[in-house]
Structures are given as structure tokens and as C-alpha cells.
Amino acid sequence: GESVGLHLPTLSVQEGDNSIINCAYSNSASDYFIWYKQESGKGPQFIIDIRSNMDKRQGQRVTVLLNKTVKHLSLQIAATQPGDSAVYFCAENPRTGKLIFGQGTTLQVKP
Amino acid sequence: GAVVSQHPSWVICKSGTSVKIECRSLDFQATTMFWYRQFPKQSLMLMATSNEGSKATYEQGVEKDKFLINHASLTLSTLTVTSAHPEDSSFYICSAERDRSYNEQFFGPGTRLTVL
């Protein structure tokens, strides 16, 4: 498969702080990127996307940054809340008809 | 918008039986749907791409006869796990593609399959 089956890295932050989750993508031909949030026992939930003609996109409390030079994607969550605790996946579209998912990062928010 | 449902949300079955999982796009039409499998604390593993009106495309290593996929309409795809065994126990998730040009996928809530 396209995804890597490794144990997920964990990011632990204090409630109210900003969180930055990073992702290195693999294919320089990818033109569309998505961040998903997955809570325990649930399916991935769309958070925000960005197209390759942009380097930044903002949503409600979230910002995605794209650096095509180094093939790096990041998700910034402002004023992190306990409800933000979840696993976050980045995904890229290499124009093959299917997405490639990153390994995921577990975000733990400490009260 | 962009809501995808799955049914059932969980199922327990005996070894040797078959289980059908439904995936529906509720507020958009999806020519293409995807089926994923996810093991605990791991990323999503694509099993197959389901195309409306044609045969599914399976990923390498996924048994076609074991995981039957039918995409009979623009809003429904089904995955049937045939002759299920305990090693098939997993979390199965479907997604539906809303924008083909960008492979924009929205996911269902997943189905937890436990085979005894």
C-alpha cells in the first residue's frame, strides 16, 4: 500500500498553546494536499486543504503551510483545545487517482 | 455538505460467514469511492478503488475474491468480506470522491469488524 505502517509520533501541547504538526510529502508532482483529523474509533474528518499554487491557507483556528521546495506541509492549530486531541493525517494527490497518506501524528492536549 | 455514511458501524460475526458493509454519499454523487483498512495506531491502507458501473481496482496484495466490491449507483458502494476469518478483523473505512480533478475525498465513519 501507499501508507507506511509505523507507530504514530506524538505531539503533546498545553491547552491554549499553538500546535504545529508537520508532514513531509513524497511526490513533487502532487498538486493538492489535505489535512484530516481522526478521533478514536471514527473516520477521518476533513480539516483543510491547499492547492499547489498556494503556500498558505487559513481556516477557523487552523492554517496550512505548503513549502514545495522541500516538499513540506504543516498544520498550525491556534489556541489548542482538548477537543483537538486526535490523530492528524496529511494526504497528497500525486495525480494517480488516489491519495497518499502520511503516517499520522497523535496530538495530545494537556489541560 | 459532503457527508458520507457507512453501515453498519460495527459488526461481530463468526468465522466463515460473509459480511457486507455499505458506503453512501448522502449529499453528492460519487463516481469513485475508495475502501481503506486501518490497523490500530497506523495510517490508512488503501484496499481498492470502486468505480460506478465498472469493476473495482484492487491494490497489490488485496484478494479480489475475498473483498468483493460493488458500486451500483453514484451514491452507493458495498464491500463484502467473504468467508471472514479472525485476521480480517479490522477497521474498514470508505471515502467518496467529490471533486475528481483534485481527488477530493470525504470519509465515512468507519466499520469495526470483529470475526470470532
Chai-1 contact restraints between the chains, C-beta under 6 A:
chainA,res_idxA,chainB,res_idxB,connection_type,confidence,min_distance_angstrom,max_distance_angstrom,comment,restraint_id
A,G1,B,M45,contact,1.0,0.0,6.0,A-B,restraint_1
A,G1,B,L46,contact,1.0,0.0,6.0,A-B,restraint_2
A,G1,B,E59,contact,1.0,0.0,6.0,A-B,restraint_3
A,S3,B,S43,contact,1.0,0.0,6.0,A-B,restraint_4
A,S3,B,L44,contact,1.0,0.0,6.0,A-B,restraint_5
A,S3,B,M45,contact,1.0,0.0,6.0,A-B,restraint_6
A,G5,B,Q42,contact,1.0,0.0,6.0,A-B,restraint_7
A,H7,B,K41,contact,1.0,0.0,6.0,A-B,restraint_8
A,L8,B,K41,contact,1.0,0.0,6.0,A-B,restraint_9
A,Y32,B,Y102,contact,1.0,0.0,6.0,A-B,restraint_10
A,K42,B,P109,contact,1.0,0.0,6.0,A-B,restraint_11
A,G43,B,I93,contact,1.0,0.0,6.0,A-B,restraint_12
A,G43,B,F107,contact,1.0,0.0,6.0,A-B,restraint_13
A,G43,B,G108,contact,1.0,0.0,6.0,A-B,restraint_14
A,G43,B,P109,contact,1.0,0.0,6.0,A-B,restraint_15
A,G43,B,G110,contact,1.0,0.0,6.0,A-B,restraint_16
A,P44,B,F107,contact,1.0,0.0,6.0,A-B,restraint_17
A,N93,B,N103,contact,1.0,0.0,6.0,A-B,restraint_18
A,L99,B,N103,contact,1.0,0.0,6.0,A-B,restraint_19
A,F101,B,S43,contact,1.0,0.0,6.0,A-B,restraint_20
A,F101,B,L44,contact,1.0,0.0,6.0,A-B,restraint_21
A,Q103,B,S43,contact,1.0,0.0,6.0,A-B,restraint_22
A,G104,B,S43,contact,1.0,0.0,6.0,A-B,restraint_23
